[in-house]
Amino acid sequence: MALPLLNYTPKSQNVRVAGYEVPGDEQPYIFDTENLPSGGGMEEVIWAAYRQIYSEHQILKSNRQSALESQLKDGRITVRQFIRGLLLSDPFRRRNFDANSNYRFAELCVQRVLGRDVYSEREKIAWSIVIVNEGVQGFVDKLLGSDEYLENFGDTIVPFQRRRNLPQRERGETPFNLKTPRYGAYHRDLLGFPQIVWQNAIRRFRPQEKQPVEGNPERFLGMARSMAPQQNPVPRVSLQTLNYLSAVPRR
């Protein structure tokens, strides 16, 4: 018997504040199949879905799902079904699910599917339980079938990061597909990165009571290291100036 979804309390993020949007250039462009522009509008919808679901380094020609694109263009599937196909595709599973823990994968999918950050660690635990009990397909179906997804995106709108612009910041929130690394913190520690490379010399602070006083040999250590020892140069004699006949003794 599958366990029910663990309850978690939503916190008051900016995505939950009604009437918050302020028109401007930083607002995300909404790709909706019901209001497509003339020309290659469907191509823009497809690439918007790739940018939202895949990260920037995963948008490769080999990762494209040609069958899903053809079905979307013919009207046989909706945008929500196209998003579902991308989440269940083999490239997305290999590069995101297989390379992370369930907690990290749940956080990543909530960001890219629901367009917001996770509320708390409890929400990540709740969705990770769904992954264990129902697998990746059951987890994706619950995300796409949730009331939050249907109210904000429905069947025709490509998911996007909601409420990116924050008044208390100059540049707002960083897009999820740029700020979220491929590996979680646990796997990054195992792999040993990111590694800190010091570009300049480290200056260590020493309290005044611990500084060396007069007569302490430590005060002369730097001076001794800076003095290069003088060596006696070895004279070089040219072979052309040597007189071998004069050096031979006479008999």
C-alpha positions as CSV (number, residue, x, y, z in Angstrom):
1,M,0.0,0.0,0.0
2,A,1.5,3.4,-1.1
3,L,1.9,6.0,1.6
4,P,0.0,9.2,1.2
5,L,1.8,12.5,0.4
6,L,3.4,13.9,3.5
7,N,1.8,17.2,4.6
8,Y,4.0,20.3,4.5
9,T,3.2,23.9,5.2
10,P,3.7,26.4,2.4
11,K,5.6,29.5,3.4
12,S,4.7,33.0,2.2
13,Q,7.0,33.2,-0.8
14,N,6.4,35.9,-3.4
15,V,4.9,33.3,-5.7
16,R,1.9,33.0,-3.3
17,V,1.2,36.8,-3.1
18,A,-1.8,37.8,-5.2
19,G,-1.5,40.9,-7.5
20,Y,2.3,41.1,-7.1
21,E,3.2,41.3,-10.8
22,V,4.6,44.6,-12.0
23,P,4.9,45.1,-15.8
24,G,8.4,45.3,-17.0
25,D,11.2,43.7,-19.1
26,E,12.1,41.3,-16.4
27,Q,8.8,39.6,-16.4
28,P,8.9,36.1,-18.1
29,Y,7.3,35.7,-21.5
30,I,4.4,33.3,-21.3
31,F,4.4,30.7,-24.1
32,D,0.8,29.7,-24.6
33,T,-0.4,27.5,-27.5
34,E,-3.8,29.3,-27.4
35,N,-2.2,32.6,-28.3
36,L,0.5,31.6,-30.8
37,P,2.0,34.2,-33.1
38,S,2.0,33.6,-36.8
39,G,4.9,31.8,-38.3
40,G,7.2,29.6,-36.2
41,G,5.2,30.0,-33.0
42,M,5.2,26.3,-32.2
43,E,9.0,26.1,-32.5
44,E,9.3,28.8,-29.9
45,V,7.0,26.9,-27.6
46,I,9.1,23.7,-28.0
47,W,12.4,25.5,-27.3
48,A,10.9,27.3,-24.3
49,A,10.0,23.8,-22.9
50,Y,13.5,22.5,-23.5
51,R,15.0,25.6,-21.7
52,Q,12.7,25.2,-18.8
53,I,13.0,21.4,-18.2
54,Y,16.6,20.9,-19.3
55,S,19.4,22.9,-17.9
56,E,21.6,25.1,-20.2
57,H,24.3,22.5,-20.6
58,Q,21.8,19.7,-21.4
59,I,20.2,21.4,-24.5
60,L,21.9,19.2,-27.0
61,K,20.9,18.0,-30.4
62,S,21.1,14.4,-29.2
63,N,18.6,15.1,-26.4
64,R,15.8,16.3,-28.7
65,Q,12.6,14.3,-28.7
66,S,11.6,14.4,-32.3
67,A,8.5,12.2,-31.9
68,L,7.1,14.4,-29.1
69,E,7.8,17.5,-31.1
70,S,5.9,16.1,-34.1
71,Q,2.9,15.1,-31.9
72,L,2.8,18.5,-30.4
73,K,2.9,20.2,-33.7
74,D,0.1,18.0,-35.0
75,G,-2.1,18.7,-32.0
76,R,-2.1,15.1,-30.8
77,I,-0.7,16.0,-27.4
78,T,-0.9,19.1,-25.2
79,V,1.9,21.2,-23.8
80,R,1.4,19.4,-20.4
81,Q,1.8,16.0,-22.1
82,F,4.9,17.3,-24.0
83,I,6.4,18.4,-20.6
84,R,5.6,15.0,-19.2
85,G,7.5,13.3,-22.1
86,L,10.5,15.5,-21.6
87,L,10.6,14.6,-17.8
88,L,10.3,10.9,-18.6
89,S,12.8,10.9,-21.5
90,D,16.0,8.9,-21.2
91,P,18.4,11.9,-21.4
92,F,16.6,13.7,-18.6
93,R,16.6,10.6,-16.4
94,R,20.3,9.8,-16.9
95,R,21.5,13.3,-16.4
96,N,19.3,14.3,-13.5
97,F,17.7,11.3,-11.7
98,D,20.7,8.9,-12.0
99,A,23.2,11.5,-11.0
100,N,21.4,12.8,-7.9
101,S,19.7,11.6,-4.7
102,N,15.9,11.5,-4.5
103,Y,15.9,14.7,-2.5
104,R,17.9,16.6,-5.0
105,F,15.8,15.3,-7.9
106,A,12.6,16.3,-6.2
107,E,13.9,19.8,-5.6
108,L,15.0,20.1,-9.2
109,C,11.6,18.9,-10.6
110,V,9.6,21.2,-8.3
111,Q,11.7,24.2,-9.5
112,R,11.3,23.4,-13.2
113,V,7.8,22.1,-13.2
114,L,6.0,24.2,-10.6
115,G,8.1,27.3,-11.3
116,R,9.1,27.9,-7.6
117,D,11.6,26.8,-5.1
118,V,10.8,24.2,-2.5
119,Y,9.1,25.5,0.6
120,S,11.2,23.4,3.1
121,E,13.1,20.2,3.7
122,R,9.8,18.6,4.6
123,E,8.5,19.1,1.1
124,K,11.6,17.5,-0.4
125,I,11.1,14.5,1.9
126,A,7.4,14.3,0.9
127,W,8.1,14.2,-2.8
128,S,11.1,11.8,-2.3
129,I,8.6,9.3,-0.6
130,V,6.5,9.5,-3.7
131,I,9.5,8.7,-5.9
132,V,10.3,5.6,-3.7
133,N,6.7,4.3,-3.7
134,E,5.5,5.2,-7.2
135,G,8.8,5.7,-9.2
136,V,9.7,8.6,-11.4
137,Q,6.6,8.2,-13.6
138,G,4.2,8.4,-10.6
139,F,6.1,11.4,-9.2
140,V,5.9,13.3,-12.5
141,D,2.2,12.5,-12.9
142,K,1.5,13.8,-9.5
143,L,3.4,17.0,-10.1
144,L,1.7,17.7,-13.5
145,G,-1.7,16.7,-12.0
146,S,-1.4,18.9,-8.9
147,D,-3.8,21.8,-8.4
148,E,-0.9,24.2,-8.3
149,Y,0.3,23.2,-11.8
150,L,-3.2,23.2,-13.3
151,E,-4.1,26.6,-11.8
152,N,-0.9,28.3,-13.0
153,F,-0.1,26.6,-16.3
154,G,-2.9,24.2,-17.3
155,D,-2.6,22.2,-20.5
156,T,-1.4,25.0,-22.9
157,I,1.2,27.1,-21.0
158,V,4.9,26.2,-20.8
159,P,6.0,26.3,-17.1
160,F,8.2,29.2,-16.2
161,Q,9.8,30.6,-13.0
162,R,7.1,32.6,-11.3
163,R,7.8,36.0,-9.7
164,R,11.4,36.3,-10.5
165,N,11.6,40.0,-9.9
166,L,12.1,41.0,-6.3
167,P,11.9,44.6,-5.3
168,Q,14.5,44.3,-2.5
169,R,17.1,43.0,-5.0
170,E,18.7,44.7,-7.9
171,R,18.6,41.8,-10.3
172,G,15.9,39.6,-8.8
173,E,16.2,35.8,-8.4
174,T,18.6,33.8,-10.6
175,P,16.9,31.4,-13.0
176,F,16.6,27.9,-11.7
177,N,18.2,26.4,-14.7
178,L,21.3,28.5,-14.1
179,K,21.7,28.4,-10.4
180,T,21.0,24.7,-9.7
181,P,24.1,22.6,-10.3
182,R,23.8,19.1,-11.8
183,Y,25.0,17.4,-8.6
184,G,23.7,17.9,-5.1
185,A,25.8,18.9,-2.1
186,Y,26.3,15.3,-1.0
187,H,27.7,14.2,-4.4
188,R,29.7,17.4,-4.8
189,D,31.5,16.5,-1.5
190,L,32.2,13.0,-2.7
191,L,33.7,14.3,-6.0
192,G,35.7,16.9,-4.2
193,F,34.4,20.1,-5.9
194,P,34.1,23.0,-6.0
195,Q,37.7,23.4,-5.1
196,I,38.9,26.8,-3.8
197,V,41.9,28.2,-5.6
198,W,43.6,31.1,-3.8
199,Q,44.8,33.8,-6.2
200,N,46.6,35.9,-3.7
201,A,48.7,35.3,-0.6
202,I,46.7,34.7,2.6
203,R,47.4,37.3,5.3
204,R,46.9,35.8,8.8
205,F,45.8,38.0,11.7
206,R,47.9,37.8,14.9
207,P,46.8,39.5,18.1
208,Q,49.1,42.2,19.5
209,E,49.9,40.2,22.6
210,K,51.1,37.3,20.5
211,Q,53.4,39.3,18.2
212,P,57.1,38.6,18.7
213,V,59.0,41.1,20.9
214,E,62.5,42.5,20.5
215,G,65.1,39.8,20.7
216,N,62.9,37.1,19.4
217,P,64.6,35.1,16.6
218,E,61.3,35.0,14.8
219,R,61.7,38.7,13.9
220,F,64.9,37.9,12.0
221,L,63.5,34.9,10.1
222,G,62.1,36.9,7.2
223,M,65.4,38.9,6.9
224,A,67.4,35.6,6.9
225,R,65.2,34.1,4.2
226,S,65.6,37.2,2.0
227,M,69.4,37.1,2.1
228,A,70.8,35.0,-0.7
229,P,74.0,33.2,0.1
230,Q,77.1,34.4,-1.8
231,Q,79.0,31.8,-3.7
232,N,82.6,32.0,-5.0
233,P,82.4,32.1,-8.7
234,V,84.4,29.3,-10.4
235,P,86.8,30.8,-13.0
236,R,86.4,29.5,-16.4
237,V,89.6,28.9,-18.5
238,S,89.4,28.7,-22.3
239,L,90.9,25.6,-23.8
240,Q,92.5,27.7,-26.6
241,T,94.9,29.4,-24.1
242,L,96.3,26.2,-22.7
243,N,99.9,25.2,-23.7
244,Y,100.1,21.5,-23.4
245,L,103.7,21.3,-24.7
246,S,105.0,23.5,-21.9
247,A,103.3,21.3,-19.4
248,V,105.2,18.2,-20.6
249,P,108.4,17.7,-18.5
250,R,111.7,17.4,-20.4
251,R,113.8,14.2,-20.2
